[in-house]
Every structure is written in structure tokens, then in C-alpha cells.
Amino acid sequence: MNRRQFLAAAASVPLLRAGKRSASQARIGISSWSFHNLFTATRDTDAPKPSAPLAALDFPDMIASRYGVHELEIVAPHFESTGMTYLAKLKARLAAARSRIVNIPVDIPDLEQGGGLSDKDPMVRDRAIAACMKWIDVAHEVGAASVRCDPGKMDPADPGPTVTSYHKLGAYAASRGLKVLIENHGGVGSEHPEELVRIFRLAGTGVGALPDFGNFPDEATRKRGLPLLLPYASTVAHAKGFEFDGAGNEKRFDFARCVAQARAAGFHGVYSIEFEGPGDPYDGVGKVVAELQRLA
């Protein structure tokens, strides 16, 4: 099956057809990470090779046709190029699908070298900052509202290097009309979300939160942490999906309470779906879409 046949087959059995968007549907987004095993660049080593790999250029049309969703996250590794010709093609595909990229998660090796944006060596930090600035330029070019850049090995006892990096990135992003986001994941802010709040307060208005519903170690931390992070979230929050009961409700954590907390905090951004459960990602994403339509 070639890529055109694959997209036609996906569109022929839609979960939600594109059309006039409801108020809740307009706030639902889908991350390309939900399908990471179908992208060559991010396929797990033990995952079966897909018969028809996904490509970022095809992602907007597939999501719009299958789910009726037009708010997207495309993670940096899924961009096949950052050249202007490729980005122009991607913008054309987005326009054809009546879709937009709301956020780009900048998952790049540069942020994993040394301490990344939090390294005590300013030369290491400067390399990480320069790499992030390139993705801020990419985000600006494709019309995204924000980028997510991980802080690396942050030292809670000495936030100075981290704050310095985000102050620079936030100012640069603001000059391009974007925000820089920090997510509670990878050991940063998940167990102690207060650490991220401290960074937001010190780094300035160009830096905000990307709260992820599923990235807390337990319900107590989730219940405490989301209200701390949500006031700093303006563009996107991750609506994680893992496993579902017979009624289509998330089983691993209290998804409904997370949405209620977001509403109470005045969050008006996009709930971007990251499905990371077992089974078919197309089905899993569809279940989170339905869950959000019921709750959001």
C-alpha cells in the first residue's frame, strides 16, 4: 500500500468527519507523538515496521479527515527537513486541511548534551539555546504559537543557569510572537511542580507551562500539581491517553478531574492528545477525542 492509498483508506473509515467544529472540538488537538511508532524517526526498536510509515506532510490531512481535528502538535523529529522549501510544502498541507500547528515539542539531541539548557557551563548552554532558537524560527515560519524546550538537568538548588537560558529564549520567542513552554516530564516538575513555577516566575512572561495530565507519579501529586502549572499555560496542555474502560474513560488517572481543574484555572488553550497506551494508536486517539468532547 502506498502513502496515497493509506490516506484514502484512513479517510474512508473516519471516527469523526471534518465539518463545522463545535466549541469543544475547536479546542481539541492531536500530537504526532501519539503515532510515534508509525514515523520512521521515532519508531521504538521493538515496534513492528509499519507497512506505510507516516510523514509530517500527510499528518494534517489524515487527522482532519479521520477525527475532524484541526489543532496539531508535530514533534521536531517528525519534520523531515527545516528547509524553506519543505516548510512551504507543510504550510500548504496545513492550509489545505484547514489546520494549524499550535505547538512544536523540540525533542532534539542538542538538549540532551551535558546539562542542556541548565548546564553550569555557559558554552554548553549557549549551544542548546542556539539549537532552540532555530526551532523557534521554524515555529514562526509555520505559524505555531509556541515551542516546548526541555530544561535538561536542572538543579533545584541553583536555578540560575536554567533561568538565564529561558530568559534568553523567552525574549527571542516573544520577538517572533511565540512562547517557550516547559513540560512536567522527564524528571522535571513531575514530582515537584513547584520547581517549574519558580522558573516561570524568574524567567519572565515569554516562558510558560505545558501541563501534562499523565506525567505525574501519583494522584496526590497530580491533584496538587495541575492547579500550580495551569495558570502559566496559555497555548496547550497534554491530554494523555493510556487505557480505557468499557465506557471509554481513562483508567490510569482521573481524566475528568484534570479537565475540571483546567476549567477552574481559566485555561483556554488546546487540549493536545498524546496517546501512549497499548494497542492501535488510531483507536486510542479516537477514544481520547471522544472523552474530551464529553468533558471539555
C-alpha positions in Angstrom: 0.0 0.0 0.0 1.5 3.4 -1.0 1.0 6.6 1.0 -1.9 7.9 -1.1 -3.7 4.5 -0.7 -3.1 4.6 3.0 -4.5 8.1 3.5 -7.5 7.2 1.4 -8.2 4.1 3.5 -7.9 6.1 6.7 -10.3 8.7 5.5 -12.8 6.1 4.4 -13.4 4.9 8.0 -13.4 8.2 9.9 -14.1 8.3 13.6 -15.2 12.0 13.3 -15.7 13.6 9.9 -14.4 17.1 9.4 -17.1 19.7 9.2 -18.3 22.6 11.3 -16.5 22.5 14.5 -18.2 22.5 17.9 -16.8 24.8 20.6 -15.2 21.8 22.4 -13.8 20.3 19.2 -12.1 23.5 18.3 -10.1 23.1 21.5 -9.0 19.6 20.8 -5.6 18.9 19.3 -3.6 15.8 18.4 0.1 15.3 18.7 2.1 13.4 16.2 3.8 11.7 19.1 0.6 9.6 19.5 1.7 7.8 16.3 5.4 7.8 17.0 5.8 4.2 16.1 4.5 4.9 12.6 7.1 7.6 12.0 10.5 6.3 10.9 12.4 8.7 13.0 10.8 7.8 16.3 9.8 4.1 16.0 10.7 2.1 19.0 13.3 -0.6 18.3 10.9 -3.4 19.2 7.9 -2.0 17.4 6.9 -3.7 14.1 7.7 -1.8 11.0 4.6 -0.1 9.6 3.6 -1.1 6.1 3.0 2.6 5.3 5.1 5.0 7.5 3.5 8.3 8.4 5.1 11.6 7.3 4.5 15.1 8.7 3.4 16.4 5.3 0.5 13.9 5.4 -0.4 14.4 9.1 -2.7 17.4 8.8 -5.0 15.8 6.2 -5.1 12.4 8.0 -6.0 14.0 11.3 -8.6 16.3 9.8 -10.2 13.5 7.7 -10.2 10.9 10.4 -11.0 12.9 13.5 -12.3 16.3 12.3 -9.5 17.8 14.4 -7.5 20.8 13.1 -5.2 21.8 16.0 -1.9 19.9 15.8 1.4 19.3 17.5 4.1 18.0 15.3 7.2 17.0 17.3 10.6 18.2 15.9 11.9 14.7 14.9 8.9 14.3 12.6 9.9 17.2 10.4 11.8 15.7 7.5 13.5 19.0 6.9 13.7 22.5 8.2 14.5 24.0 4.8 12.2 26.7 3.5 11.0 24.6 0.5 9.9 21.8 2.9 8.3 24.2 5.3 6.4 25.9 2.4 5.0 22.4 1.5 4.0 21.8 5.1 2.2 25.2 5.3 0.4 24.3 2.1 -0.7 21.0 3.5 -1.9 22.7 6.7 -3.9 25.3 4.7 -5.5 22.6 2.6 -6.6 20.7 5.7 -7.8 24.0 7.4 -5.4 23.2 10.2 -2.6 24.8 12.2 0.3 23.7 14.3 -0.3 25.1 17.8 3.0 23.9 19.3 6.2 22.1 18.4 7.8 19.9 21.1 11.5 20.4 20.5 12.8 16.9 21.1 16.4 17.2 19.8 19.8 15.7 20.8 21.2 19.2 21.5 19.0 19.4 24.6 20.4 16.2 25.9 24.1 17.0 25.7 25.5 17.7 29.1 23.0 19.6 31.2 21.4 21.2 28.2 19.7 24.5 29.0 20.6 24.0 32.6 24.3 23.2 32.3 26.6 25.2 34.5 29.0 25.7 31.6 27.7 28.8 29.6 29.2 27.3 26.4 27.1 24.2 26.7 24.0 26.3 27.5 24.7 28.6 24.5 24.8 25.7 22.1 21.4 24.4 23.5 19.9 27.9 23.3 21.1 28.3 19.7 19.5 25.0 18.8 16.2 26.0 20.3 16.3 29.4 18.6 16.4 27.6 15.2 13.2 25.7 16.2 11.6 29.0 17.3 12.3 30.3 13.8 10.8 27.1 12.3 7.7 27.5 14.5 7.3 31.1 13.5 7.6 30.1 9.8 4.8 27.5 10.1 2.6 29.7 12.2 2.9 27.8 15.5 2.1 29.6 18.8 4.8 28.0 20.9 7.6 25.6 21.3 8.4 23.2 24.1 12.0 23.1 25.1 13.2 20.8 28.0 15.5 22.3 30.6 17.8 19.4 30.8 19.5 18.5 34.1 18.0 21.3 36.2 19.5 21.8 39.7 16.6 23.0 42.0 19.2 24.3 44.5 20.7 26.5 41.8 18.2 27.6 39.2 20.4 30.4 37.9 21.7 28.7 34.8 18.2 27.5 33.9 16.6 30.9 34.4 19.3 32.5 32.3 18.7 30.2 29.4 14.9 30.6 29.5 15.1 34.4 29.9 17.1 34.5 26.6 14.8 32.0 24.9 11.6 33.7 26.1 12.8 37.1 24.9 13.7 35.7 21.5 10.4 33.8 21.2 8.5 36.9 22.2 10.2 38.8 19.4 8.8 36.2 17.0 5.4 36.2 18.5 5.7 32.9 20.3 6.1 31.5 23.8 8.6 28.9 25.1 7.0 26.1 27.2 8.3 23.7 29.8 6.5 20.4 30.4 6.3 18.4 33.6 8.1 15.3 32.3 11.4 13.6 32.2 12.0 14.1 35.9 11.5 17.8 35.6 8.5 19.2 37.5 6.6 15.9 37.7 7.3 15.0 41.3 7.9 18.7 42.4 5.9 21.0 40.1 6.8 23.9 42.4 10.2 23.8 40.8 8.7 24.8 37.5 6.6 27.5 39.0 9.8 29.0 40.4 11.4 29.0 36.9 8.3 30.6 35.4 8.3 33.4 37.9 12.0 34.1 37.4 12.3 33.7 33.6 9.7 36.3 32.6 6.5 36.4 30.6 7.9 34.7 27.5 8.1 31.4 29.3 5.1 29.3 30.3 3.9 25.8 31.2 2.8 22.8 29.2 0.9 20.8 31.8 0.6 17.1 31.0 -2.2 15.3 32.7 -0.5 11.9 32.7 3.1 12.9 33.7 2.7 12.9 37.5 3.8 9.9 39.7 0.5 9.6 41.6 -2.9 11.1 42.0 -1.9 13.3 45.0 0.8 15.0 43.1 -1.4 15.4 40.0 -4.2 16.9 42.1 -1.7 19.4 43.7 0.4 20.0 40.6 -2.0 20.8 37.9 -3.5 23.9 39.7 0.1 25.1 40.1 1.0 24.8 36.5 -2.2 25.7 34.7 -2.1 29.4 35.5 1.1 29.5 33.4 -0.4 27.6 30.5 -1.7 29.7 27.6 -1.4 27.7 24.4 -1.6 23.9 25.1 -1.9 21.2 27.7 -1.3 17.5 27.1 -4.4 15.3 27.4 -2.7 12.0 27.9 -4.3 8.7 27.0 -3.3 5.2 28.2 -6.1 2.7 28.8 -9.9 2.9 28.8 -12.8 1.2 30.5 -15.9 -0.1 28.7 -17.4 3.4 28.6 -14.3 4.9 27.0 -13.0 6.6 30.2 -9.3 6.8 31.0 -8.4 4.2 33.6 -4.9 5.1 34.9 -5.8 8.5 36.3 -8.8 10.8 36.9 -9.0 12.5 33.5 -12.3 14.2 34.3 -10.8 15.9 37.3 -7.9 17.1 35.2 -10.3 18.8 32.7 -12.3 20.3 35.6 -9.1 21.7 37.1 -8.2 23.2 33.8 -11.6 24.8 33.5 -11.4 26.1 37.1 -7.9 27.6 36.4 -9.3 29.5 33.4 -7.3 27.5 30.8 -8.4 28.5 27.3 -5.8 26.7 25.2 -5.8 23.5 23.3 -6.0 20.0 24.8 -3.5 18.2 22.7 -3.8 14.4 22.8 -0.8 12.2 23.4 -1.9 8.6 23.3 0.8 6.4 24.8 -1.2 3.2 25.6 -1.1 -0.3 24.2 -2.9 -1.2 21.0 -3.9 0.7 17.9 -3.0 4.4 18.2 -5.8 5.4 15.8 -8.3 3.8 18.1 -6.7 5.2 21.2 -6.6 8.7 19.9 -10.2 8.4 18.9 -11.2 7.4 22.4 -9.4 10.5 23.9 -11.1 12.7 21.3 -14.5 11.3 22.4 -13.5 11.7 26.1 -12.6 15.4 25.6 -15.8 16.1 23.7 -17.8 14.8 26.6 -15.8 16.7 29.2 -14.3 19.9 27.6 
